[in-house]
Amino acid sequence: MQTLSTRPFNSTSLKFRTSKYIGMGKVIMGIVLLISLLDIPVLAQTSVARMWNEVLLEAIRNDYARPTVHARNIFHVSMAMYDGWAAYDPVAKPFLLGNVVGPYTCNFNGVPAPQDLKAAREEAISYAAYRLLTHRFVNSPGGEGSLNRFDSLMQFLGYDISVTSMDYTSGSPADLGNYVANCIREFGILDGSNENLDYTNLVYTPFNGFLVPTESGTQGINDPNRWQPLSFDFFIDQAGFEIPGGIPEFLSPEWGKVIPFALTSNDLTIFNRDGDDFWVYHDPGPPAYLQADGSGTSAEYRWNHSLVAIWSSQLDPADRVMIDISPASIGNIASYPTTLEGLRDFYKLTEGGDLSQGHPINPHTGSPYEPQIVPRADYARVLAEFWADGPDSETPPGHWFTILNYVNDHPLLEKKFRGEGQILDDLEWDIKAYFTLGGAVHDAAVTAWGIKGWYDYIRPISAIRYMAEQGQSTDTTLSNYSPEGLPLKEGFIEVISEGDSLAGDENQHVGKIKLFAWRGPESIPDPEIYVGGVDWILAENWWPYQRPTFVTPPFAGYVSGHSTFSRAAAEVMAMITGDTFFPGGIGEFEAKQNEFLVFEEGPSIDITLQWATYRDASDQTSLSRIWGGIHPPVDDMPGRFIGEKIGIAAFNLALQYFGESATPVIAGKNPSRLQVFPNPVNGKDKFISIQIDDLIVDNLSVTLSDFKGRLILDRNIRLSGKRFQLDIGSLSAGIYLLNVKTGKFMTTEKIVISN
C-alpha cells in the first residue's frame, strides 16, 4: 500500500537531504543536478509542471513561513504554467494573457501554431515558471539555494537562462514564457498584497500589549476578545527561520484586499474600524465573546477555550488510553454543527475527537478497513505535528500540494478530469490540477486572513490564561468566582487548596486555578530523549503543544486557516479526481517510533495516519489544531464551511477556463453522499427511501449486507428520477450496510433497524 511521501521525479538524478521527518511534506528535496547520473527515461515520465511545482515547494520550505504569501506564490506560479499551456490550446482560455484582471491588463494577440506542440508548451511553461520563481524568491533567506535549484532545473531541461526576450509574436515559446512571467510580476504590484514593500501591513495595529509566554498570566491584556502579540527573546517561525525584533507582527491582517481567483463581490462585506476598511469574504459573523458580566456568548467562549485546555491533558502516552485511528472509526462525519451551542455536541470534551462514525467498508476493495489501535496521545501528538508542517514547512497550502502529488503518483489513479472522459497526459493533468487547487488555496488565504484581520480574535494561550487570572465561573459561593473565569471540571480544571503541591511555599497560589495539562517545553531538557508529559500545572502558565520559540502563529485565531485551506483543498481534490476517496480507498502517512516528533520524544510506537476520503483528511487537520493548542472549536467549524464554498467555487470557475461545459458542482452538495430515510428505521416500516442528489445516473448496483458481511440483497436498479425504495419489511432488527455503486462513484451507508 502506498504511503504518503514527497517523491519529485522518481530519479536517481536527484539527491535528498532529509530531516528528522520522513514522509509527505517532510522530505526536504535539495535538488542537486548530477549530469552523470541523469536517468532521462524515468524523468521523461514526469511532467515539467510537476518538476517546477516541486522546486517551488522546496523554495517555500526554505523561506519564511508565510501561508498567505505562499498561497499567492503557489497560485501565481500555477497560473503562469497554465497560461503558458493554454496559450497553445484551441479550447482553454488563459487566465491573465489577453484579459483584464482587477486593475491590470495583459495584452495578448495569440501565438503562431508551433511545429512541436508538446515541446513548445514545455518551453513556455518552464520560462514562465523560472522567471517568476527567481523574482519571488531572490530575497528569501534560502534564496541562494533556491535560485541554484531553479537554474539547475533549466539546465537539465536544456533551456538557456540568458534568453530574456518577451517578443512572443516571433513564435518563440521562451519569449512567451518570459512575457507571461512579466505580466504576472506587473499584476502582482497591483493586486493588493503590497509585494513591493515585502507584504508589510499598512493600517493594522494590535489592540493588546504583548504577552511573554515564559512569564505567568497575560501581563495586562486590554481585551480578552482581541488578539495578543507574543514576545520572545528570539522567535523562530514555522519554517525554522529567526524573525528579528522578538515580537512578530500580525501576518497579513489586510489580505482580504488581495485580488482573488473565484471570490466575487457577492461574497464580500467591507467593514470599517478606526477609519480603515477591512475586506471580508464569506463573513461568518462574530465568534464567541467573553463579557465581564458573563452575558451573551460568554458561556460558549468559556467552553471553547476550556476544551483546548482539557484536550491538552490527552498528550501523554503514559495514560494508556487506546483508540482505533483507522478509517473504520475515523471520518465519515454525517453532519456538522451550524451554531455555537451545537459545537458542544460535536467535539468530545473529555475524550477528545469528534462525532466520526467511520467507514464500514473500503468501497474500492469491498472489504472492511483494518483497525489500528494506538495510544490516543501518540495519535494526537503526531496529528498536531504532522499538520503543523513545521519546521521545514511548505505551509498548509503547500502541504496540500504534496498530498495532490502523492495522489497523482498513485498507481490506481486514472487521470480523467472529474473522473470522466479520456485519460489526460501527465502535463495536462498537472496543469489543470495545479491551477484549480492553486486558485482554491489562494482564495482560502484571502478569505481566512480577511476574517482574521477584521475580527482580530484571541488565541487560546491568552484566553486560558486570562480566565485563570479572573478565577472560576462555576461555583458562585467561592471567593474566586468570576463570570469571566474558567469553568471547573473535576479531574481537569480545579481550584488549588492548601496542601496542594501547587500551593506554593507560602500558599501564594491557594485559590488559583490549576489544569491537568501538558507540562510545556520547560519539562523537556532534551527533546531527543524526554517527553513533556501531563500533570497539574498553574493555569496561568498554560502552554500550547508547541516549541518555546514559536508557541502560537503570529496572527489572530478566528477563523482557522488550516480548516479553511484543508476543506477547500479536499473539495477540489474530490472534484478533479471524480472520487471523494483516496485512490484505493485509503491515504497513509507513517510516523516511526521516536523518529517523528521534534520538540519532545515520540511517538512511543509506530503509527500510521490514515484517511479514507479527502474530507476525512481535512477534518483530521482541524482536530490537530485543537490538540496543538492553537484553535478552539469556534475557530475551526466556520473555516470548514467557508473552505467548502471556496473549493467548489474555484473548481467551477476553473471549468470555465478549461472550456468544460458540464453542469458544475453546487456548494453544500456531496455527489457521493446518499440520503437514506428514515434511518434509523422503525421495525414497523416496510420501506426505506434512497435519494441521490446532483448526480446524473440511470443504472445503479445496490447491495445490502448484514454487519457480518452476509449478502442479503443484490439488485441492479434503473432510475427514472433521483429516488428509489427498498423493501426492508422482512429484515429483523440490527445494523446493515447499504452499498450503492455506479460507474462514477461507490458509497456505503450504515442502516439501523430498531425493534
VOGU-3710 file (C-alpha; in Angstrom, 3 decimals, decimal comma):
1> mqtlstrpfn> 0,000/0,000/0,000  1,385/3,397/-0,937  2,444/5,632/1,920  2,492/9,394/1,560  5,898/10,810/0,801  7,272/13,522/-1,417  8,800/11,903/-4,492  9,581/14,622/-7,003  10,983/12,978/-10,110  11,413/9,279/-9,239
11> stslkfrtsk> 15,002/9,549/-10,426  18,494/8,859/-9,158  19,485/12,171/-10,672  18,394/13,968/-7,529  19,923/13,809/-4,093  17,842/14,392/-0,982  18,773/15,912/2,332  16,381/14,683/4,997  15,435/15,976/8,401  14,028/14,002/11,311
21> yigmgkvimg> 10,794/13,951/9,342  10,321/11,216/6,779  7,038/11,467/4,908  4,713/13,607/2,862  5,819/17,215/3,015  8,670/16,353/5,387  11,276/15,156/2,912  13,416/18,121/2,086  14,396/17,980/-1,533  17,746/19,630/-2,095
31> ivllislldi> 17,814/19,238/-5,850  21,391/18,754/-6,945  21,872/18,313/-10,659  24,301/15,480/-11,297  24,644/15,197/-15,049  26,451/11,860/-14,888  23,537/10,276/-13,037  20,621/11,607/-15,075  18,046/8,957/-15,869  16,272/10,503/-18,847
41> pvlaqtsvar> 13,741/7,700/-19,494  12,463/7,867/-15,931  12,455/11,650/-15,831  10,524/11,680/-19,075  7,590/10,182/-17,177  7,329/13,338/-15,057  5,797/16,495/-16,478  7,685/19,770/-16,451  4,797/21,242/-14,454  5,453/18,687/-11,709
51> mwnevlleai> 9,165/19,488/-11,727  8,512/23,206/-11,330  5,930/22,555/-8,633  8,476/20,530/-6,672  11,168/23,220/-6,792  8,513/25,779/-5,804  7,588/23,708/-2,733  11,254/23,360/-1,841  11,730/27,132/-2,170  8,796/27,663/0,191
61> rndyarptvh> 10,388/25,300/2,719  13,478/27,493/2,615  11,613/30,778/3,012  9,808/32,425/5,910  6,621/30,561/6,873  4,023/32,951/5,483  0,950/30,940/4,444  -0,769/33,903/2,789  2,260/34,889/0,746  2,937/31,318/-0,302
71> arnifhvsma> -0,670/30,571/-1,168  -0,349/33,520/-3,549  3,020/32,272/-4,838  1,564/28,830/-5,463  -1,395/30,261/-7,331  0,678/32,675/-9,397  3,219/30,010/-10,423  0,359/27,625/-11,235  -1,244/30,469/-13,203  2,000/31,109/-15,082
81> mydgwaaydp> 2,275/27,462/-16,085  -1,402/27,292/-17,004  -1,239/30,377/-19,227  1,911/29,034/-20,908  -0,025/25,846/-21,640  -3,390/27,429/-22,532  -1,842/29,895/-24,995  -1,423/26,951/-27,377  -4,815/25,363/-26,735  -7,786/25,912/-29,099
91> vakpfllgnv> -10,352/25,480/-26,308  -8,840/26,539/-22,994  -8,807/30,232/-22,096  -5,730/31,768/-20,383  -6,261/33,444/-17,025  -4,122/36,578/-17,408  -2,971/36,556/-21,041  -5,308/38,726/-23,101  -7,505/39,523/-20,115  -8,239/42,286/-17,624
101> vgpytcnfng> -7,877/41,094/-14,033  -8,576/43,746/-11,422  -6,763/46,942/-12,468  -4,306/45,118/-14,725  -4,481/44,329/-18,438  -2,174/41,771/-20,012  -2,336/42,359/-23,776  -2,034/39,255/-25,909  -2,662/38,651/-29,606  -2,089/34,918/-29,759
111> vpapqdlkaa> 0,908/32,891/-30,897  1,706/31,111/-34,153  0,943/27,404/-34,159  4,156/25,582/-33,234  5,543/22,651/-35,176  6,029/20,659/-31,991  3,146/21,454/-29,621  4,453/19,454/-26,668  7,940/20,964/-26,878  6,552/24,495/-27,228
121> reeaisyaay> 4,324/24,113/-24,192  7,100/22,693/-22,031  9,431/25,526/-23,024  6,867/28,280/-22,417  5,872/26,755/-19,081  9,469/26,460/-17,963  10,465/30,016/-18,819  7,301/31,386/-17,218  7,863/29,422/-14,004  11,589/30,133/-13,910
131> rllthrfvns> 11,272/33,902/-14,334  8,511/34,213/-11,762  10,221/31,973/-9,212  13,538/33,802/-9,449  11,669/37,075/-8,975  9,696/35,896/-5,937  12,487/34,114/-4,059  15,546/36,247/-4,789  15,364/37,842/-1,321  14,335/34,689/0,530
141> pggegslnrf> 16,573/33,623/3,468  17,191/30,435/1,478  17,258/32,317/-1,798  20,750/31,313/-2,895  19,899/27,619/-2,743  16,502/28,141/-4,337  17,891/30,131/-7,255  20,557/27,474/-7,791  17,830/24,828/-7,975  15,862/26,895/-10,484
151> dslmqflgyd> 18,984/27,316/-12,626  19,818/23,618/-12,363  16,381/22,553/-13,493  16,554/24,877/-16,512  19,971/23,452/-17,339  18,683/19,896/-17,091  15,735/20,737/-19,333  18,125/22,219/-21,891  16,971/25,846/-21,748  19,212/28,909/-21,932
161> isvtsmdyts> 18,531/31,246/-18,999  20,201/34,123/-20,840  17,193/34,317/-23,198  15,199/37,265/-21,827  13,253/38,466/-24,869  9,481/38,833/-24,463  8,609/39,126/-28,168  6,173/36,201/-28,219  4,950/37,220/-31,716  8,184/35,753/-33,051
171> gspadlgnyv> 6,810/32,326/-32,243  9,459/31,637/-29,594  7,974/29,707/-26,649  10,777/31,067/-24,446  9,701/34,615/-25,277  6,112/33,715/-24,487  7,117/32,297/-21,105  9,120/35,403/-20,290  6,155/37,549/-21,270  3,734/35,548/-19,110
181> ancirefgil> 6,028/35,919/-16,100  6,403/39,648/-16,684  2,621/40,087/-16,811  2,258/38,274/-13,501  5,045/40,352/-11,945  3,295/43,562/-13,026  -0,078/42,220/-11,901  1,454/41,387/-8,506  2,371/45,019/-7,958  -1,307/45,976/-8,259
191> dgsnenldyt> -3,086/43,033/-6,627  -3,324/44,493/-3,101  -0,662/42,300/-1,486  1,850/45,127/-1,007  4,551/42,939/-2,514  6,809/45,903/-3,257  7,115/46,589/0,487  7,592/42,913/1,343  3,899/42,466/2,206  4,072/44,715/5,275
201> nlvytpfngf> 0,871/45,893/6,968  -0,411/49,331/6,075  -3,038/50,148/8,723  -3,405/47,344/11,280  -2,133/47,869/14,825  -2,670/45,405/17,703  -5,140/46,449/20,378  -3,461/44,468/23,176  0,027/44,711/24,553  2,330/41,736/24,160
211> lvptesgtqg> 2,473/38,575/26,268  5,768/36,968/27,291  4,950/33,226/27,267  7,661/32,312/29,764  6,079/34,623/32,339  2,800/33,940/34,134  -0,583/35,227/33,008  -1,379/37,667/30,247  0,543/40,584/31,775  -2,228/43,126/31,443
221> indpnrwqpl> -4,278/42,253/28,369  -6,730/45,031/27,456  -9,474/42,983/25,800  -9,881/39,179/26,170  -11,647/39,026/22,822  -8,815/40,527/20,754  -5,542/39,075/19,507  -2,494/39,495/21,729  1,030/39,582/20,254  3,700/37,392/21,854
231> sfdffidqag> 7,203/38,494/22,809  10,281/36,263/22,628  13,984/36,536/23,253  14,109/35,213/19,705  11,212/33,987/17,585  11,703/31,109/15,147  8,906/30,778/12,629  7,301/27,556/11,428  9,951/27,157/8,725  12,797/27,410/11,229
241> feipggipef> 13,951/30,971/10,474  14,560/33,522/13,212  12,443/36,661/12,909  14,251/39,791/14,130  12,756/42,016/16,800  11,351/39,463/19,223  7,692/40,497/18,708  6,412/39,166/15,373  3,729/41,360/13,854  0,322/40,142/12,736
251> lspewgkvip> 0,759/38,392/9,380  -1,474/39,759/6,597  -4,442/41,256/8,504  -5,353/43,240/5,361  -5,108/40,254/2,992  -8,830/40,446/2,252  -7,985/43,217/-0,235  -5,800/40,935/-2,375  -7,369/40,157/-5,760  -8,819/36,639/-5,507
261> faltsndlti> -9,420/33,884/-8,030  -13,078/32,855/-7,808  -14,397/35,032/-4,973  -16,926/37,619/-6,140  -18,409/40,879/-4,923  -21,463/38,904/-3,799  -19,225/37,161/-1,256  -17,742/40,442/0,035  -18,539/42,602/3,052  -16,456/45,719/3,728
271> fnrdgddfwv> -16,139/46,700/7,384  -14,555/49,830/8,822  -12,544/50,199/12,012  -10,947/53,483/13,045  -11,414/54,832/9,548  -9,766/51,849/7,824  -11,566/49,368/5,580  -11,275/45,626/6,123  -12,469/43,395/3,297  -14,135/40,169/4,398
281> yhdpgppayl> -15,333/37,434/2,038  -17,855/34,874/3,290  -18,350/36,724/6,572  -19,122/34,063/9,214  -20,317/36,582/11,791  -18,615/37,093/15,149  -17,126/34,300/17,268  -17,984/33,703/20,931  -17,157/36,775/23,039  -16,475/36,980/26,755
291> qadgsgtsae> -18,425/39,670/28,631  -17,499/40,989/32,061  -20,913/40,023/33,446  -20,940/36,607/31,768  -23,772/37,528/29,407  -24,148/36,975/25,663  -21,947/34,203/24,326  -19,643/34,150/27,362  -20,587/30,565/28,237  -19,583/29,414/24,762
301> yrwnhslvai> -16,305/31,345/24,975  -15,506/29,648/28,283  -16,441/26,199/26,956  -14,465/26,581/23,719  -11,200/27,604/25,313  -11,513/25,262/28,290  -11,910/22,392/25,804  -8,484/23,266/24,387  -7,031/23,081/27,906  -8,762/19,755/28,587
311> wssqldpadr> -7,562/18,203/25,323  -4,056/19,190/26,416  -4,430/16,511/29,109  -4,515/13,845/26,387  -0,920/14,283/25,219  0,838/11,760/27,462  1,136/8,155/26,190  1,633/7,061/29,792  -2,127/7,433/30,316  -2,569/4,168/28,353
321> vmidispasi> -5,763/5,305/26,655  -6,012/3,374/23,383  -8,170/4,249/20,381  -8,760/2,983/16,847  -7,444/5,532/14,330  -8,251/3,582/11,176  -10,944/4,680/8,715  -13,171/2,073/10,360  -13,561/4,549/13,236  -12,250/7,900/11,974
331> gniasypttl> -14,002/10,072/9,401  -17,312/9,829/7,558  -18,956/12,600/9,589  -22,660/12,727/8,816  -23,333/16,364/9,750  -21,583/19,372/11,214  -22,841/21,873/13,816  -24,084/25,188/12,484  -24,483/27,075/15,794  -22,170/27,986/18,642
341> eglrdfyklt> -24,201/25,839/21,016  -24,069/22,900/18,599  -20,284/22,703/18,939  -20,751/21,115/22,377  -22,413/18,057/20,878  -19,845/17,620/18,103  -16,495/17,788/19,933  -15,920/15,298/22,749  -14,907/17,446/25,716  -13,127/14,885/27,898
351> eggdlsqghp> -12,422/12,071/25,421  -11,051/14,116/22,532  -12,099/13,806/18,922  -15,434/14,327/17,214  -18,538/12,508/16,026  -16,752/10,447/13,396  -18,728/7,317/12,590  -16,058/5,699/10,426  -16,489/3,783/7,196  -17,926/0,260/7,409
361> inphtgspye> -16,020/-0,903/4,333  -13,472/0,334/1,838  -15,661/0,981/-1,228  -12,770/0,375/-3,613  -11,925/-3,063/-2,218  -15,273/-4,103/-0,757  -13,506/-5,157/2,455  -13,623/-3,628/5,938  -10,820/-1,317/6,974  -8,326/-2,982/9,289
371> pqivpradya> -8,412/-1,473/12,808  -5,303/0,315/14,093  -5,297/0,551/17,889  -2,749/3,078/19,197  -2,255/5,320/22,230  -4,544/8,316/21,943  -1,665/10,568/22,984  0,543/9,365/20,133  -2,260/9,962/17,659  -2,924/13,457/18,995
381> rvlaefwadg> 0,759/14,412/19,131  1,581/13,098/15,654  -1,548/14,748/14,301  -0,564/18,102/15,806  2,962/17,886/14,441  2,133/16,451/11,005  -0,474/19,034/10,059  1,503/21,900/11,611  4,032/21,498/8,753  6,998/22,603/10,682
391> pdsetppghw> 9,816/23,221/10,830  10,949/22,762/7,206  7,428/23,727/6,220  5,840/24,171/2,845  2,984/25,821/4,841  -0,608/24,473/4,783  -1,382/25,374/1,147  1,853/23,757/0,014  1,154/20,743/2,216  -1,990/20,039/0,229
401> ftilnyvndh> 0,050/20,177/-2,956  2,246/17,404/-1,567  -0,962/15,433/-0,975  -2,057/16,152/-4,548  1,314/14,980/-5,852  1,026/11,827/-3,752  -2,372/11,130/-5,296  -1,039/11,930/-8,774  1,644/9,274/-8,285  -0,778/6,606/-7,106
411> pllekkfrge> -0,892/3,639/-9,499  -4,672/3,342/-9,071  -5,394/6,919/-10,130  -6,863/7,322/-13,588  -6,080/10,832/-14,738  -9,551/11,591/-16,010  -10,601/15,090/-15,097  -13,681/14,754/-12,850  -13,308/11,001/-13,306  -14,836/11,253/-16,762
421> gqilddlewd> -13,800/11,121/-20,380  -10,382/10,292/-21,736  -7,235/9,863/-19,672  -5,185/13,057/-19,810  -1,453/13,106/-20,356  0,623/13,973/-17,289  1,227/17,565/-18,366  -2,411/18,457/-18,992  -3,489/16,748/-15,763  -0,873/18,537/-13,680
431> ikayftlgga> -1,507/21,916/-15,294  -5,255/21,744/-14,672  -4,980/20,257/-11,190  -2,371/22,798/-10,030  -4,307/25,736/-11,469  -7,553/24,649/-9,796  -6,029/23,821/-6,422  -3,811/26,915/-6,585  -6,836/29,148/-7,095  -8,619/27,468/-4,183
441> vhdaavtawg> -5,805/27,824/-1,632  -5,210/31,426/-2,730  -8,874/32,260/-2,142  -8,718/30,430/1,189  -5,873/32,721/2,264  -7,676/35,864/1,064  -10,826/34,810/2,917  -9,419/33,424/6,162  -6,940/36,258/6,707  -9,502/38,896/5,794
451> ikgwydyirp> -11,662/37,444/8,567  -8,696/37,245/10,924  -7,811/40,881/10,335  -11,341/42,139/10,961  -12,406/40,014/13,940  -8,893/40,101/15,442  -9,795/37,174/17,726  -7,812/35,935/20,692  -5,700/32,759/20,774  -6,109/30,049/23,460
461> isairymaeq> -2,827/30,891/25,212  -4,178/34,350/26,030  -7,800/33,300/26,623  -6,993/30,438/29,004  -4,500/32,480/30,986  -6,880/35,451/31,138  -9,757/33,374/32,501  -7,392/31,794/35,017  -6,441/35,268/36,217  -10,117/36,039/36,841
471> gqstdttlsn> -10,817/32,828/38,766  -13,552/30,248/38,172  -17,057/30,655/36,779  -18,766/27,544/38,191  -19,239/27,966/41,957  -20,704/31,337/42,962  -20,088/30,607/46,667  -16,315/30,657/46,344  -14,313/33,839/46,751  -12,580/33,331/43,399
481> yspeglplke> -15,836/33,290/41,443  -15,924/35,439/38,303  -18,235/35,355/35,266  -15,030/35,609/33,236  -13,319/32,702/34,994  -12,535/29,190/33,809  -15,364/26,646/34,229  -14,401/23,930/36,702  -14,251/20,311/35,563  -13,245/17,655/38,070
491> gfievisegd> -10,011/15,976/37,093  -9,191/18,665/34,548  -9,844/22,194/35,870  -9,809/22,648/39,639  -9,115/25,171/42,410  -5,812/24,967/44,283  -6,317/24,399/48,013  -3,927/24,371/50,973  -1,711/21,324/50,948  -1,791/21,082/47,179
501> slagdenqhv> 1,620/20,535/45,597  0,997/23,702/43,577  0,006/25,833/46,578  3,491/27,348/46,898  5,843/27,661/49,844  3,747/30,449/51,321  0,387/29,275/49,968  0,576/32,125/47,472  -1,250/30,077/44,839  -4,137/28,903/47,007
511> gkiklfawrg> -7,410/29,848/45,332  -5,852/29,964/41,884  -6,896/27,624/39,075  -4,922/24,551/38,072  -5,136/22,469/34,910  -4,339/18,835/34,255  -2,452/19,515/31,047  0,721/19,137/29,016  3,588/20,383/31,147  5,193/22,529/28,479
521> pesipdpeiy> 8,640/22,780/26,892  10,434/23,604/30,143  9,826/19,986/31,201  11,839/18,731/28,211  15,601/19,218/28,768  16,450/17,139/25,696  13,769/16,549/23,012  15,714/13,552/21,688  15,167/11,719/24,974  12,372/13,267/27,054
531> vggvdwilae> 8,602/13,531/26,835  6,910/16,545/28,394  4,044/14,504/29,783  0,918/15,658/31,568  0,435/16,836/35,154  -1,284/19,505/37,205  0,031/22,976/36,343  -0,904/26,530/37,204  -3,470/27,602/34,617  -1,782/30,987/34,378
541> nwwpyqrptf> 1,251/29,173/32,949  -0,625/27,048/30,383  1,262/26,448/27,151  0,114/25,129/23,743  1,637/21,907/22,456  4,332/23,857/20,637  8,036/24,591/20,887  9,184/27,535/23,079  10,485/29,620/20,182  7,138/29,538/18,377
551> vtppfagyvs> 4,205/28,957/20,794  1,380/30,270/18,564  1,228/31,583/14,962  1,628/35,373/14,723  -1,926/36,237/13,690  -5,441/36,064/15,080  -7,253/32,783/15,533  -10,711/33,216/14,024  -11,122/31,593/11,554  -8,713/28,669/11,346
561> ghstfsraaa> -6,534/28,941/8,261  -5,799/25,211/8,454  -9,509/24,366/8,407  -10,182/26,754/5,531  -7,218/25,645/3,409  -7,855/21,975/4,063  -11,567/21,868/3,347  -11,113/23,932/0,171  -8,341/21,599/-0,998  -10,287/18,464/-0,072
571> evmamitgdt> -13,288/19,591/-2,109  -11,095/20,382/-5,115  -9,307/17,040/-4,981  -12,577/15,124/-4,790  -13,951/17,023/-7,763  -10,922/16,864/-10,041  -10,464/13,127/-9,446  -14,200/12,383/-9,537  -13,949/10,439/-6,279  -14,303/11,530/-2,665
581> ffpggigefe> -11,980/8,676/-1,642  -8,215/8,473/-1,938  -7,104/6,068/-4,684  -7,656/2,561/-3,424  -9,846/3,940/-0,651  -7,020/4,982/1,671  -4,194/7,504/2,084  -1,481/6,960/4,665  1,428/8,608/6,450  3,838/6,668/8,646
591> akqneflvfe> 5,342/8,140/11,821  8,104/5,909/13,121  8,625/5,300/16,831  10,754/8,068/18,394  11,686/9,469/14,973  8,902/11,895/14,129  8,179/14,377/16,905  10,522/17,336/17,142  10,203/19,189/20,452  9,765/16,016/22,514
601> egpsiditlq> 10,438/12,297/22,040  7,874/10,215/20,220  5,680/8,664/19,153  6,019/5,804/21,618  5,150/3,269/18,886  4,959/3,254/15,094  1,664/4,754/14,000  0,136/5,449/10,606  -2,216/8,334/9,978  -4,933/7,086/7,657
611> watyrdasdq> -7,735/8,717/5,697  -10,413/7,151/3,554  -11,555/10,408/1,941  -10,076/13,821/1,286  -12,699/15,299/3,594  -11,615/12,891/6,349  -8,067/14,239/5,997  -9,391/17,776/6,154  -11,383/17,045/9,305  -8,301/15,490/10,877
621> tslsriwggi> -6,344/18,647/10,092  -8,898/20,682/12,015  -8,669/18,481/15,121  -4,881/18,690/15,036  -5,025/22,411/15,732  -7,153/21,884/18,844  -4,820/19,229/20,263  -1,951/21,537/19,367  -3,462/24,319/21,488  -3,742/26,665/18,527
631> hppvddmpgr> -7,512/26,868/17,926  -10,751/26,322/19,827  -13,716/24,740/18,005  -15,231/28,173/17,319  -12,263/28,931/15,038  -12,464/25,565/13,332  -16,021/24,944/12,199  -16,618/28,196/10,234  -13,345/27,549/8,414  -14,633/24,167/7,268
641> figekigiaa> -17,876/25,606/5,897  -16,120/28,518/4,207  -13,453/26,240/2,752  -16,111/24,082/1,132  -17,631/27,101/-0,600  -14,202/28,290/-1,738  -13,134/24,928/-3,132  -16,328/24,421/-5,094  -16,293/27,978/-6,478  -12,653/27,605/-7,570
651> fnlalqyfge> -13,433/24,324/-9,303  -16,460/25,755/-11,086  -14,503/28,772/-12,328  -11,602/26,601/-13,467  -14,055/24,598/-15,561  -14,887/27,757/-17,478  -11,221/28,423/-18,255  -10,771/24,825/-19,378  -13,766/25,114/-21,713  -15,693/22,452/-19,819
661> satpviagkn> -19,424/22,567/-20,406  -20,805/20,063/-17,909  -23,003/21,200/-15,021  -20,743/22,435/-12,199  -20,918/21,213/-8,620  -23,259/23,064/-6,271  -21,982/24,265/-2,885  -23,316/22,283/0,041  -23,913/19,126/-2,006  -21,761/15,999/-1,960
671> psrlqvfpnp> -22,338/13,937/-5,103  -21,263/10,705/-3,455  -23,403/11,100/-0,335  -26,675/9,217/-0,250  -29,684/10,387/1,690  -31,413/7,460/3,378  -34,651/7,982/5,262  -35,947/7,029/7,665  -32,710/5,993/9,329  -32,771/4,586/11,984
681> vngkdkfisi> -35,719/2,550/10,742  -38,617/1,547/12,964  -39,219/-2,189/12,671  -42,790/-1,460/11,583  -41,617/0,387/8,469  -41,779/-1,628/5,260  -39,601/0,554/3,016  -36,637/2,892/3,112  -36,127/5,652/0,554  -32,750/6,364/-1,004
691> qiddlivdnl> -32,122/9,679/-2,736  -29,097/10,687/-4,823  -28,681/14,436/-5,335  -26,707/16,281/-8,013  -25,643/13,172/-9,867  -26,787/12,166/-13,325  -27,113/8,375/-13,213  -29,543/5,806/-14,500  -28,103/2,379/-13,611  -27,206/1,507/-10,032
701> svtlsdfkgr> -25,776/-1,621/-8,469  -27,305/-1,936/-4,987  -26,334/-4,460/-2,319  -27,473/-4,850/1,270  -25,438/-6,867/3,768  -25,684/-7,532/7,450  -22,912/-6,288/9,693  -21,098/-9,625/9,437  -20,842/-9,193/5,674  -23,510/-11,704/4,642
711> lildrnirls> -25,223/-10,629/1,429  -28,959/-10,095/1,796  -29,867/-8,201/-1,363  -28,134/-7,689/-4,706  -30,008/-5,703/-7,362  -29,457/-3,568/-10,428  -31,801/-0,574/-10,454  -32,643/1,682/-13,366  -33,547/5,119/-12,061  -36,235/7,287/-13,566
721> gkrfqldigs> -35,609/10,086/-11,065  -33,374/10,750/-8,074  -35,071/8,451/-5,559  -35,866/4,766/-5,207  -37,193/2,498/-2,441  -36,080/-0,784/-0,936  -38,369/-3,261/0,794  -36,968/-3,984/4,264  -40,150/-5,441/5,733  -38,645/-8,933/6,102
731> lsagiyllnv> -35,487/-7,808/7,909  -35,001/-8,251/11,637  -33,619/-5,578/13,944  -29,922/-4,898/13,544  -27,253/-2,980/11,628  -26,997/-3,291/7,846  -24,670/-1,916/5,187  -26,185/-0,390/2,057  -23,726/-0,201/-0,850  -24,576/1,769/-3,991
741> ktgkfmttek> -22,269/1,754/-6,993  -22,270/3,345/-10,421  -19,516/3,819/-12,941  -18,915/7,207/-11,318  -18,879/6,526/-7,610  -19,314/3,988/-4,858  -20,547/4,703/-1,360  -21,705/2,815/1,708  -24,203/3,854/4,360  -24,983/2,212/7,672
751> ivisn> -28,685/1,489/8,238  -30,059/0,740/11,684  -33,350/-1,155/12,068  -34,792/-0,974/15,571  -37,374/-3,222/17,196
//
